[in-house]
Every structure is written in structure tokens, then in C-alpha cells.
Amino acid sequence: MKASRLHTLIPIIILAFFIVAVPSQVVHADAGPHPSMQFTFISQIKPAPSILSGQLLECEDEACVQSNLLPEMGAQRFECQSDTCYSTGYSYAPYHRLVIEFSDGVTRASNTFTAGVPTDGRERSCYHAAIRNWADWSPSLTECSGVK
């Protein structure tokens, strides 16, 4: 009787092992880190309108004649908060333009700029977008210091 009980118990143990050991979903790892850009908007006019939403356009030429939105997929994305925008990408086009919707009801587009993977080995670029005139928005992008 013990042998028949053992024969019944062994297949149940093996089945339980495979249920626990074999994953039910396929998991893909996203090896990083990825290049990223951070934009902090500094207004010399107070009170400054806050950011409602934003887009990062990628361009192949400096005139930005044909542009595409940075596609959101996996870790790649572009997000904004009240005074900053942040982008993570697998790779970037050579030229970019920001299109930002502000709380004053105006959507503003930046000048075309170059950015992307820093040349000094860092994975992150940081820029201050100094805005002096909200009517004619052409922020001067200066690189942040001390960002690793």
C-alpha cells in the first residue's frame, strides 16, 4: 500500500515543481542605462506659466523641415512636470525641437537644438532653458554643470 501511495505522490510533486519553477510569462530585460535629456525651464518673468504638456520632436536636419515625435516605447519617453521636462531614449536624432503647452493657453515651440548622448562619457544631458520673453520664445539652452 505504501508503494501505490508513493506512485501517486511522485507525479504530483513533479507537477507542482514545474508549475512553480517554469515562469508563466515571458520577461524581457531592458538593459540600461539609456541616454537621457533633462530640461529645466527658468523664467525671468514672474509669475511664469507652468507646463501642462510637452513633446520632443526629432529632426534629421538643422532646419527641422521633417520632424517626428520621440516614440514612446519601453523605457523611451518624454515627460513634463510644472517646470521641467525629461527624456529617455534608446537613441536620438541629431536635432531636436521642444513643443510645450503652458498654463497661459499658449503652445510654444523652441528653436532647433542639438543634444543627445554626451561626449564626456555621461549618459545624461542636462539643460537650462532660460526664457526671457514669453511672447517670442526662443530659449537659450545651457548645459548644467556637475551632472553625472
ZAVOMAR-849018 format. One record per residue: x, y, z of N, C-alpha, C in turn. Coordinates in steps of 0.001 Angstrom, whole numbers. Atoms other than C-alpha are relative to their C-alpha. Example, Ala and Ser with C-alpha at 12.3 -4.5 7.8 and 13.67 -1.06 7.14 Angstrom:
<atoms>
890 / -1190 / 0 / 12300 / -4500 / 7800 / 900 / 1200 / 0
-820 / -1190 / -60 / 13670 / -1060 / 7140 / -770 / 1090 / 730
</atoms>
This chain:
<atoms>
814 / -1188 / 0 / 0 / 0 / 0 / 864 / 1261 / 0
-886 / -1147 / -1 / 2877 / 2350 / 652 / 542 / 270 / -1395
-537 / -167 / 1350 / 4243 / 1766 / -2878 / -1006 / 685 / -901
1017 / -625 / 852 / 945 / 2712 / -4529 / -197 / 1462 / 399
125 / -1395 / -472 / 721 / 5875 / -2396 / 1189 / 823 / -490
-1201 / -667 / 469 / 4298 / 6761 / -3364 / -89 / 266 / -1504
166 / -173 / 1447 / 3499 / 6256 / -7085 / -985 / 1132 / -302
966 / -1082 / 190 / 603 / 8693 / -6753 / 613 / 1342 / 409
-574 / -1229 / -544 / 2581 / 11256 / -4760 / 1125 / 561 / -875
-1138 / -462 / 814 / 5659 / 11444 / -7071 / -470 / 844 / -1190
440 / -857 / 1109 / 3772 / 12736 / -10162 / -575 / 1346 / 484
547 / -1249 / -543 / 2009 / 15341 / -8008 / 1137 / 934 / 389
-1156 / -815 / -384 / 5353 / 16559 / -6622 / 701 / 545 / -1242
-647 / -450 / 1239 / 6883 / 16731 / -10125 / -835 / 1083 / -673
888 / -1001 / 599 / 3851 / 18618 / -11470 / 50 / 1309 / 784
-75 / -1208 / -828 / 3964 / 21066 / -8542 / 1333 / 711 / -210
-1307 / -603 / 245 / 7684 / 21633 / -9133 / 7 / 780 / -1317
12 / -678 / 1292 / 7154 / 22506 / -12820 / -925 / 1212 / 3
895 / -1155 / -87 / 4248 / 24810 / -12024 / 697 / 1165 / 681
-700 / -1045 / -739 / 6407 / 26755 / -9578 / 1270 / 437 / -736
-1305 / -303 / 577 / 9712 / 26572 / -11494 / -78 / 643 / -1385
89 / -516 / 1363 / 8561 / 27401 / -15045 / -835 / 1283 / 16
758 / -1259 / -16 / 7522 / 31069 / -15475 / -1185 / -61 / -954
1205 / 9 / 824 / 4068 / 31647 / -16864 / 13 / 1125 / -1028
-82 / -1103 / 948 / 5048 / 34867 / -18678 / 1438 / 149 / -476
-1327 / -276 / 520 / 7957 / 35778 / -20890 / 389 / 1396 / 462
-489 / -1277 / -503 / 10017 / 38578 / -19378 / 1197 / 407 / -845
-1117 / -525 / 765 / 12318 / 40782 / -21452 / 707 / 1050 / 835
-777 / -988 / -757 / 15087 / 42670 / -19708 / 329 / 1178 / -899
-361 / -1217 / 716 / 15740 / 46257 / -20760 / 1319 / 486 / 590
-1316 / -346 / -528 / 19472 / 46656 / -20239 / 236 / 1491 / -157
-241 / -1438 / 21 / 20431 / 50202 / -19401 / 1410 / 276 / 419
826 / -1200 / 45 / 21377 / 52864 / -18746 / -162 / 518 / -1430
277 / -586 / 1299 / 19944 / 54830 / -21664 / 337 / 1482 / 35
-245 / -1439 / 30 / 20898 / 58314 / -22808 / -1278 / 759 / 334
1175 / -786 / -385 / 18588 / 60991 / -21431 / 325 / 1483 / -53
-131 / -1450 / -22 / 17987 / 64727 / -21500 / -979 / 557 / 1017
857 / -667 / -976 / 16579 / 66938 / -18763 / 2 / 1493 / -307
149 / -1422 / 276 / 15240 / 70446 / -19390 / -684 / 657 / 1195
586 / -777 / -1089 / 14620 / 72870 / -16521 / -291 / 1394 / -541
416 / -1285 / 545 / 12668 / 75982 / -17516 / 146 / 1076 / 1071
-276 / -1094 / -933 / 13900 / 79148 / -15815 / -528 / 1277 / -626
621 / -1205 / 542 / 11708 / 82194 / -16391 / 483 / 1222 / 750
-367 / -1269 / -617 / 12905 / 85725 / -15770 / -1232 / 875 / 184
1267 / -712 / -162 / 9265 / 86839 / -15877 / -809 / -744 / 1056
757 / 618 / -1097 / 7256 / 86180 / -12714 / -1411 / 585 / 39
-18 / 1465 / -123 / 4850 / 84542 / -12311 / 65 / -642 / -1385
-156 / 720 / 1263 / 5813 / 82132 / -15045 / -1134 / -1007 / -158
1007 / 1054 / 198 / 3158 / 79915 / -16613 / 638 / -1374 / 193
-529 / 1352 / -204 / 3557 / 76245 / -15728 / -229 / -841 / -1253
94 / 910 / 1140 / 3959 / 73397 / -18195 / -1196 / -924 / 205
1117 / 940 / -34 / 788 / 71432 / -18984 / 367 / -1306 / -700
-432 / 1189 / 743 / 2274 / 69048 / -21562 / 1125 / 404 / -944
-1101 / -301 / 897 / 5170 / 68760 / -23946 / 293 / -1139 / -948
-413 / 973 / 989 / 6564 / 66990 / -26958 / 1453 / 279 / -373
-1353 / -119 / 509 / 10117 / 66330 / -28113 / -29 / -457 / -1450
-49 / 327 / 1417 / 10400 / 66489 / -31891 / 1435 / -332 / -370
-1317 / 386 / 472 / 13330 / 64728 / -33527 / 95 / 345 / -1485
-202 / -456 / 1374 / 14767 / 66089 / -36768 / 1334 / -518 / -519
-1241 / 442 / 623 / 17394 / 64892 / -39211 / 834 / 1167 / -513
-737 / -1153 / 503 / 18346 / 68414 / -40368 / -209 / 1186 / 933
27 / -1145 / -904 / 19008 / 71699 / -38605 / -1236 / 876 / -173
1215 / -786 / 253 / 16015 / 73399 / -40238 / -1240 / -695 / 562
1090 / 802 / -571 / 13798 / 70642 / -38779 / -1221 / 18 / -932
1063 / -11 / 1002 / 11794 / 70503 / -42024 / -953 / -1163 / 230
818 / 1171 / -316 / 10566 / 66985 / -41303 / 348 / -445 / 1413
-239 / 382 / -1388 / 10122 / 66066 / -37670 / -925 / -1144 / 385
793 / 1096 / -559 / 8844 / 63066 / -35751 / 45 / 107 / 1512
18 / 59 / -1458 / 7753 / 62764 / -32151 / 912 / -1125 / 467
-754 / 1082 / -603 / 10089 / 60766 / -29955 / -1009 / -1084 / 370
1005 / 1028 / -296 / 8158 / 57467 / -29898 / 119 / -519 / 1433
16 / 572 / -1344 / 7122 / 56132 / -26507 / -59 / -1515 / -121
-59 / 1464 / 29 / 8209 / 52510 / -26220 / 1021 / -455 / 1026
-897 / 485 / -1042 / 9743 / 50619 / -23351 / 416 / 1129 / 917
-516 / -1062 / -868 / 11981 / 52967 / -21390 / 44 / 1355 / -707
-101 / -1248 / 764 / 11958 / 55581 / -24167 / -1275 / 810 / 153
1166 / -866 / -202 / 9694 / 58532 / -23402 / 414 / 1439 / 192
-197 / -1419 / -286 / 9319 / 62299 / -22962 / -1126 / 414 / 924
992 / -384 / -1008 / 7549 / 63643 / -19865 / 308 / 1388 / 518
-183 / -1338 / -566 / 6984 / 67090 / -18382 / -733 / 112 / 1333
645 / -399 / -1242 / 6156 / 68469 / -14949 / -175 / 1511 / -55
352 / -1423 / 19 / 5366 / 72052 / -13931 / 1096 / 903 / -555
-1074 / -850 / 527 / 8810 / 73486 / -14796 / 1176 / -793 / -570
-1066 / 828 / 570 / 10864 / 70561 / -16134 / -576 / -997 / -1002
326 / 1092 / 913 / 10796 / 68051 / -18973 / 1187 / -951 / -11
-1019 / 1029 / -74 / 12720 / 64803 / -19127 / -222 / -1000 / -1130
76 / 953 / 1093 / 13504 / 62430 / -21956 / 999 / -1123 / 232
-879 / 1159 / 32 / 14948 / 58925 / -22042 / -171 / -642 / -1364
99 / 591 / 1326 / 15768 / 57347 / -25377 / 1002 / -1112 / -205
-964 / 1026 / 384 / 17394 / 54325 / -26869 / 1067 / 626 / -894
-906 / -803 / 812 / 18936 / 56696 / -29398 / -762 / 1266 / -384
618 / -1271 / 356 / 18284 / 60252 / -30542 / 407 / 405 / -1405
-335 / -616 / 1287 / 18164 / 62046 / -33870 / 1014 / 1115 / 262
-1019 / -1040 / -225 / 20839 / 64715 / -34416 / -561 / 1341 / 480
576 / -1301 / -353 / 18467 / 67692 / -33967 / -1350 / -191 / 683
1232 / 91 / -781 / 15517 / 68408 / -31680 / -696 / 1351 / 62
785 / -1204 / -255 / 12754 / 70903 / -31041 / -1031 / -361 / 1073
1005 / 191 / -1046 / 10564 / 71230 / -27954 / -1279 / 724 / -389
1301 / -636 / 156 / 6844 / 71958 / -28261 / -695 / -165 / 1348
495 / 29 / -1379 / 5430 / 72896 / -24860 / -1308 / 785 / 101
1272 / -680 / -282 / 1847 / 73747 / -23864 / 58 / 526 / 1434
-85 / -659 / -1299 / 1765 / 76251 / -20981 / -1377 / 345 / 544
1266 / -279 / -689 / -915 / 77151 / -18458 / -641 / 1314 / -424
605 / -1240 / 494 / -1443 / 80566 / -20105 / -764 / -227 / -1301
769 / 347 / 1185 / -3093 / 78704 / -23017 / 779 / 62 / -1297
-822 / -122 / 1201 / -206 / 79174 / -25446 / 927 / -1214 / -112
-952 / 1063 / 300 / 1738 / 76348 / -27064 / 1184 / 633 / -725
-1200 / -627 / 537 / 5312 / 77393 / -27797 / 982 / -1065 / -486
-1013 / 898 / 548 / 7992 / 75735 / -29940 / 1375 / 641 / 173
-1362 / -514 / -187 / 11684 / 76101 / -29180 / 708 / 105 / -1339
-888 / 47 / 1142 / 14446 / 76765 / -31625 / 544 / -1424 / -133
-602 / 1319 / 207 / 16140 / 73691 / -33112 / 1334 / -46 / 739
-1239 / 146 / -753 / 18989 / 72385 / -30978 / 548 / -1400 / -175
-635 / 1314 / 31 / 21446 / 69524 / -30887 / 186 / -459 / 1434
-176 / 590 / -1328 / 21637 / 67214 / -27914 / 70 / -1506 / -186
-30 / 1454 / 79 / 21784 / 63555 / -27116 / 1020 / -565 / 938
-976 / 662 / -856 / 24470 / 61316 / -25771 / 1180 / 939 / 204
-1137 / -877 / -270 / 27103 / 63460 / -24065 / 1310 / -628 / -460
-1284 / 499 / 489 / 30653 / 63169 / -25351 / 976 / -298 / 1120
-955 / 197 / -1098 / 32244 / 63035 / -21890 / -268 / -1284 / 788
216 / 1284 / -652 / 31013 / 59519 / -21035 / -1232 / -61 / 879
1218 / 26 / -791 / 27917 / 60570 / -19119 / -1139 / -551 / -848
1177 / 494 / 708 / 24600 / 59017 / -20040 / -1115 / 1031 / -7
1078 / -959 / -164 / 22593 / 62129 / -19210 / 463 / 1396 / -384
-232 / -1405 / 307 / 22468 / 65615 / -20699 / -985 / 819 / 807
852 / -868 / -809 / 21073 / 68426 / -18599 / 66 / 1398 / -593
49 / -1322 / 603 / 19937 / 71787 / -19972 / -917 / 914 / 795
872 / -1044 / -532 / 18558 / 75003 / -18535 / -572 / 741 / -1197
658 / -758 / 1061 / 16029 / 76633 / -20838 / -380 / 1355 / 584
246 / -1342 / -530 / 16265 / 80319 / -19914 / -976 / 718 / -918
1050 / -651 / 782 / 13122 / 82126 / -21051 / -89 / 1451 / 443
6 / -1429 / -323 / 13380 / 85910 / -21192 / -1266 / 681 / -491
1154 / -644 / 602 / 10401 / 86761 / -23386 / -1015 / -1078 / -372
990 / 1048 / 240 / 7286 / 84586 / -23310 / -725 / 188 / -1325
695 / -236 / 1263 / 5837 / 86218 / -26431 / 800 / -567 / -1175
-861 / 495 / 1065 / 8803 / 85250 / -28628 / 961 / -997 / 634
-745 / 988 / -764 / 10033 / 82039 / -27010 / 1080 / -643 / -847
-1142 / 665 / 599 / 13460 / 81004 / -28120 / 1002 / -216 / 1124
-832 / 168 / -1193 / 15088 / 79575 / -25029 / 1450 / -245 / -351
-1422 / 317 / 156 / 18815 / 79598 / -24736 / 273 / -1206 / 881
-275 / 1232 / -727 / 19829 / 76095 / -23734 / 1452 / 8 / 432
-1350 / 93 / -529 / 22845 / 75973 / -21476 / 123 / -1292 / 778
-194 / 1281 / -666 / 24297 / 72738 / -20175 / 189 / 205 / 1488
-142 / -34 / -1456 / 24004 / 72118 / -16455 / 1406 / -494 / 349
-1317 / 454 / -430 / 27259 / 71671 / -14597 / -157 / -1011 / 1128
-40 / 951 / -1105 / 28081 / 68806 / -12286 / -1015 / -1116 / -68
981 / 1072 / 127 / 25514 / 66335 / -13660 / 701 / -1266 / -412
-594 / 1293 / 342 / 26573 / 62716 / -13679 / -1097 / -978 / -323
</atoms>
